[in-house]
């Protein structure tokens, strides 16, 4: 980090807290546009909900934004809630992923070892399996298990609220159901595609890195996934700068970025 620049680890107060309300704003945007029949805008808002949640939760999990321990616990819950997901289960499995990949005892990275058809077939049970793994891993942490129980209720609460409000609007129920179905594709987009060409024993060959004007800015930790694995303490907003500084080294190592929009 000294050679790359310690400024890559810095965050401002705005960068620390601005990501928190963004998933909720896009969630409301989905519901309003769905209620009005603007379904194309609903789909766009949904993409941004997942983008905002994944980027922000990544940084909270790795403590790269400088939040306190107490704030981190609450943010894991609040940033998982818009996508009806357990932020605490994600922290447990994702940190294990960084420590263990590409070993087969990596609960999150197992999809990288499987053919695509199997990744798609097992998509509906991907998050439940990660939750169970996190529950077992926290057998001696009553506080973490309380969070896990609360977060396991989020899909039920989301669908329940949608059913209660259904006489007035179907947007809440539509949001909850579409979010849950969309989560079936997590192992494809978050594990299989970024890691599918990994090489054993070579950290620089364990993930992809993406270059482009639009998509990398929308999915920072996934787009710059190699950079994220190499330097997980660098916050997402600095990953494009990290990628620029690493580029000569990546070129010399023969790493070819994936070109996208």
C-alpha positions as a Python dict, from the first residue, in 0.01 Angstrom:
ca = {
    (1, 'X'): (0, 0, 0),
    (2, 'X'): (291, 236, 56),
    (3, 'X'): (391, 204, -308),
    (4, 'X'): (36, 232, -437),
    (5, 'X'): (-53, 523, -207),
    (6, 'X'): (-204, 528, 139),
    (7, 'X'): (-461, 781, 10),
    (8, 'X'): (-648, 479, -132),
    (9, 'X'): (-760, 397, 223),
    (10, 'X'): (-907, 740, 295),
    (11, 'X'): (-1277, 822, 309),
    (12, 'X'): (-1463, 1144, 377),
    (13, 'X'): (-1767, 1174, 603),
    (14, 'X'): (-1984, 1203, 291),
    (15, 'X'): (-1836, 888, 138),
    (16, 'X'): (-1887, 708, 468),
    (17, 'X'): (-2258, 779, 505),
    (18, 'X'): (-2391, 867, 159),
    (19, 'X'): (-2428, 501, 52),
    (20, 'X'): (-2667, 422, 338),
    (21, 'X'): (-2988, 589, 208),
    (22, 'X'): (-2927, 509, -158),
    (23, 'X'): (-3078, 155, -164),
    (24, 'X'): (-3391, 287, 6),
    (25, 'X'): (-3431, 569, -245),
    (26, 'X'): (-3405, 324, -535),
    (27, 'X'): (-3644, 85, -357),
    (28, 'X'): (-3903, 362, -328),
    (29, 'X'): (-3836, 447, -692),
    (30, 'X'): (-3916, 87, -789),
    (31, 'X'): (-4244, 89, -598),
    (32, 'X'): (-4361, 426, -727),
    (33, 'X'): (-4275, 346, -1089),
    (34, 'X'): (-4434, 0, -1060),
    (35, 'X'): (-4751, 151, -916),
    (36, 'X'): (-4764, 395, -1209),
    (37, 'X'): (-4706, 119, -1462),
    (38, 'X'): (-4358, 237, -1565),
    (39, 'X'): (-4211, -111, -1549),
    (40, 'X'): (-3896, -27, -1746),
    (41, 'X'): (-3808, 228, -1478),
    (42, 'X'): (-3886, -27, -1205),
    (43, 'X'): (-3633, -266, -1356),
    (44, 'X'): (-3370, 9, -1369),
    (45, 'X'): (-3435, 101, -1005),
    (46, 'X'): (-3403, -266, -908),
    (47, 'X'): (-3060, -287, -1070),
    (48, 'X'): (-2951, 17, -871),
    (49, 'X'): (-3091, -128, -549),
    (50, 'X'): (-2870, -436, -584),
    (51, 'X'): (-2575, -226, -698),
    (52, 'X'): (-2602, 10, -401),
    (53, 'X'): (-2653, -270, -148),
    (54, 'X'): (-2370, -488, -276),
    (55, 'X'): (-2120, -202, -296),
    (56, 'X'): (-2202, -54, 44),
    (57, 'X'): (-2225, -388, 225),
    (58, 'X'): (-1888, -491, 81),
    (59, 'X'): (-1728, -186, 241),
    (60, 'X'): (-1907, -235, 573),
    (61, 'X'): (-1806, -602, 586),
    (62, 'X'): (-1439, -513, 534),
    (63, 'X'): (-1459, -211, 768),
    (64, 'X'): (-1303, -2, 490),
    (65, 'X'): (-1520, 308, 551),
    (66, 'X'): (-1413, 362, 910),
    (67, 'X'): (-1743, 296, 1087),
    (68, 'X'): (-1744, 204, 1455),
    (69, 'X'): (-1810, -155, 1563),
    (70, 'X'): (-2162, -66, 1677),
    (71, 'X'): (-2242, 122, 1355),
    (72, 'X'): (-2111, -173, 1154),
    (73, 'X'): (-2358, -412, 1319),
    (74, 'X'): (-2652, -183, 1242),
    (75, 'X'): (-2537, -109, 889),
    (76, 'X'): (-2512, -480, 808),
    (77, 'X'): (-2879, -505, 900),
    (78, 'X'): (-2992, -182, 734),
    (79, 'X'): (-2808, -247, 407),
    (80, 'X'): (-2932, -604, 384),
    (81, 'X'): (-3293, -511, 453),
    (82, 'X'): (-3374, -354, 110),
    (83, 'X'): (-3284, -681, -62),
    (84, 'X'): (-3433, -898, 217),
    (85, 'X'): (-3093, -1050, 288),
    (86, 'X'): (-2892, -1121, 603),
    (87, 'X'): (-2600, -881, 621),
    (88, 'X'): (-2452, -1070, 915),
    (89, 'X'): (-2459, -1401, 728),
    (90, 'X'): (-2293, -1224, 436),
    (91, 'X'): (-2015, -1093, 658),
    (92, 'X'): (-1942, -1438, 801),
    (93, 'X'): (-1931, -1614, 465),
    (94, 'X'): (-1764, -1336, 268),
    (95, 'X'): (-1472, -1300, 510),
    (96, 'X'): (-1435, -1678, 496),
    (97, 'X'): (-1436, -1650, 116),
    (98, 'X'): (-1141, -1411, 126),
    (99, 'X'): (-950, -1639, 361),
    (100, 'X'): (-1020, -1971, 187),
    (101, 'X'): (-1083, -1931, -186),
    (102, 'X'): (-1031, -2142, -396),
    (103, 'X'): (-1047, -2419, -136),
    (104, 'X'): (-1363, -2629, -127),
    (105, 'X'): (-1439, -2529, 232),
    (106, 'X'): (-1519, -2178, 111),
    (107, 'X'): (-1899, -2158, 155),
    (108, 'X'): (-1942, -1863, -80),
    (109, 'X'): (-1694, -1960, -348),
    (110, 'X'): (-1808, -2317, -408),
    (111, 'X'): (-2004, -2205, -716),
    (112, 'X'): (-1675, -2125, -891),
    (113, 'X'): (-1598, -2500, -899),
    (114, 'X'): (-1931, -2597, -1055),
    (115, 'X'): (-2065, -2598, -1413),
    (116, 'X'): (-2304, -2315, -1498),
    (117, 'X'): (-2611, -2540, -1513),
    (118, 'X'): (-2554, -2651, -1154),
    (119, 'X'): (-2494, -2291, -1039),
    (120, 'X'): (-2831, -2194, -1188),
    (121, 'X'): (-3010, -2499, -1048),
    (122, 'X'): (-2884, -2441, -694),
    (123, 'X'): (-2940, -2065, -704),
    (124, 'X'): (-3263, -2075, -495),
    (125, 'X'): (-3083, -2244, -203),
    (126, 'X'): (-2761, -2039, -221),
    (127, 'X'): (-2853, -1777, 40),
    (128, 'X'): (-3026, -2023, 277),
    (129, 'X'): (-2713, -2239, 272),
    (130, 'X'): (-2494, -1939, 351),
    (131, 'X'): (-2726, -1844, 638),
    (132, 'X'): (-2702, -2196, 783),
    (133, 'X'): (-2322, -2186, 751),
    (134, 'X'): (-2311, -1851, 931),
    (135, 'X'): (-2545, -1982, 1204),
    (136, 'X'): (-2315, -2276, 1269),
    (137, 'X'): (-2003, -2061, 1254),
    (138, 'X'): (-2148, -1832, 1521),
    (139, 'X'): (-2242, -2112, 1762),
    (140, 'X'): (-2069, -1926, 2046),
    (141, 'X'): (-2194, -1576, 1954),
    (142, 'X'): (-2543, -1518, 2090),
    (143, 'X'): (-2543, -1158, 1968),
    (144, 'X'): (-2469, -1264, 1611),
    (145, 'X'): (-2734, -1534, 1620),
    (146, 'X'): (-2993, -1276, 1729),
    (147, 'X'): (-2910, -1068, 1423),
    (148, 'X'): (-2929, -1379, 1203),
    (149, 'X'): (-3274, -1468, 1336),
    (150, 'X'): (-3401, -1113, 1282),
    (151, 'X'): (-3265, -1105, 927),
    (152, 'X'): (-3409, -1447, 845),
    (153, 'X'): (-3752, -1294, 901),
    (154, 'X'): (-3702, -1019, 642),
    (155, 'X'): (-3843, -1215, 342),
    (156, 'X'): (-4149, -1313, 548),
    (157, 'X'): (-4201, -956, 662),
    (158, 'X'): (-4157, -824, 307),
    (159, 'X'): (-4413, -1061, 158),
    (160, 'X'): (-4647, -1009, 454),
    (161, 'X'): (-4638, -632, 415),
    (162, 'X'): (-4699, -672, 43),
    (163, 'X'): (-5008, -882, 108),
    (164, 'X'): (-5143, -633, 363),
    (165, 'X'): (-5101, -342, 119),
    (166, 'X'): (-5218, -538, -185),
    (167, 'X'): (-5572, -387, -187),
    (168, 'X'): (-5416, -44, -243),
    (169, 'X'): (-5103, -128, -441),
    (170, 'X'): (-4929, -440, -568),
    (171, 'X'): (-4592, -265, -586),
    (172, 'X'): (-4468, -379, -242),
    (173, 'X'): (-4551, -744, -304),
    (174, 'X'): (-4403, -725, -654),
    (175, 'X'): (-4084, -576, -511),
    (176, 'X'): (-4048, -844, -243),
    (177, 'X'): (-4109, -1132, -485),
    (178, 'X'): (-3884, -995, -760),
    (179, 'X'): (-3602, -928, -512),
    (180, 'X'): (-3624, -1282, -378),
    (181, 'X'): (-3624, -1437, -727),
    (182, 'X'): (-3338, -1209, -835),
    (183, 'X'): (-3131, -1336, -542),
    (184, 'X'): (-3129, -1680, -704),
    (185, 'X'): (-2873, -1541, -950),
    (186, 'X'): (-2622, -1432, -684),
    (187, 'X'): (-2395, -1734, -728),
    (188, 'X'): (-2386, -1677, -1104),
    (189, 'X'): (-2302, -1306, -1103),
    (190, 'X'): (-2115, -1275, -772),
    (191, 'X'): (-1917, -1600, -770),
    (192, 'X'): (-1917, -1805, -1090),
    (193, 'X'): (-1852, -1530, -1346),
    (194, 'X'): (-1588, -1336, -1149),
    (195, 'X'): (-1393, -1650, -1049),
    (196, 'X'): (-1460, -1912, -1316),
    (197, 'X'): (-1109, -1899, -1469),
    (198, 'X'): (-919, -1909, -1140),
    (199, 'X'): (-584, -2086, -1108),
    (200, 'X'): (-479, -2265, -790),
    (201, 'X'): (-205, -2094, -590),
    (202, 'X'): (-202, -1775, -797),
    (203, 'X'): (-383, -1485, -624),
    (204, 'X'): (-353, -1271, -937),
    (205, 'X'): (-542, -1539, -1132),
    (206, 'X'): (-827, -1594, -888),
    (207, 'X'): (-1072, -1340, -1027),
    (208, 'X'): (-1154, -1113, -1317),
    (209, 'X'): (-1118, -740, -1350),
    (210, 'X'): (-1344, -535, -1577),
    (211, 'X'): (-1289, -214, -1772),
    (212, 'X'): (-1552, 14, -1921),
    (213, 'X'): (-1729, 347, -1873),
    (214, 'X'): (-2066, 240, -1729),
    (215, 'X'): (-2084, -110, -1579),
    (216, 'X'): (-1767, -88, -1364),
    (217, 'X'): (-1903, 228, -1200),
    (218, 'X'): (-2231, 52, -1120),
    (219, 'X'): (-2082, -268, -976),
    (220, 'X'): (-1753, -155, -826),
    (221, 'X'): (-1651, -453, -606),
    (222, 'X'): (-1767, -705, -867),
    (223, 'X'): (-1617, -522, -1163),
    (224, 'X'): (-1280, -464, -996),
    (225, 'X'): (-1299, -801, -825),
    (226, 'X'): (-933, -890, -868),
    (227, 'X'): (-827, -558, -719),
    (228, 'X'): (-1075, -610, -436),
    (229, 'X'): (-932, -954, -356),
    (230, 'X'): (-577, -826, -364),
    (231, 'X'): (-652, -519, -149),
    (232, 'X'): (-982, -577, 37),
    (233, 'X'): (-932, -279, 271),
    (234, 'X'): (-954, -31, -17),
    (235, 'X'): (-1308, 116, -16),
    (236, 'X'): (-1517, 68, -328),
    (237, 'X'): (-1508, 433, -434),
    (238, 'X'): (-1128, 407, -465),
    (239, 'X'): (-1119, 81, -663),
    (240, 'X'): (-1105, 257, -1004),
    (241, 'X'): (-801, 453, -886),
    (242, 'X'): (-643, 137, -748),
    (243, 'X'): (-703, -33, -1083),
    (244, 'X'): (-526, 250, -1267),
    (245, 'X'): (-224, 230, -1039),
    (246, 'X'): (-208, -148, -1063),
    (247, 'X'): (-250, -156, -1442),
    (248, 'X'): (124, -162, -1535),
    (249, 'X'): (179, -451, -1295),
    (250, 'X'): (-128, -634, -1425),
    (251, 'X'): (-8, -583, -1784),
    (252, 'X'): (331, -725, -1695),
    (253, 'X'): (164, -1027, -1531),
    (254, 'X'): (-45, -1088, -1844),
    (255, 'X'): (-381, -1012, -1683),
    (256, 'X'): (-633, -919, -1953),
    (257, 'X'): (-932, -717, -1829),
    (258, 'X'): (-1281, -799, -1953),
    (259, 'X'): (-1409, -515, -2172),
    (260, 'X'): (-1767, -404, -2115),
    (261, 'X'): (-1982, -95, -2169),
}
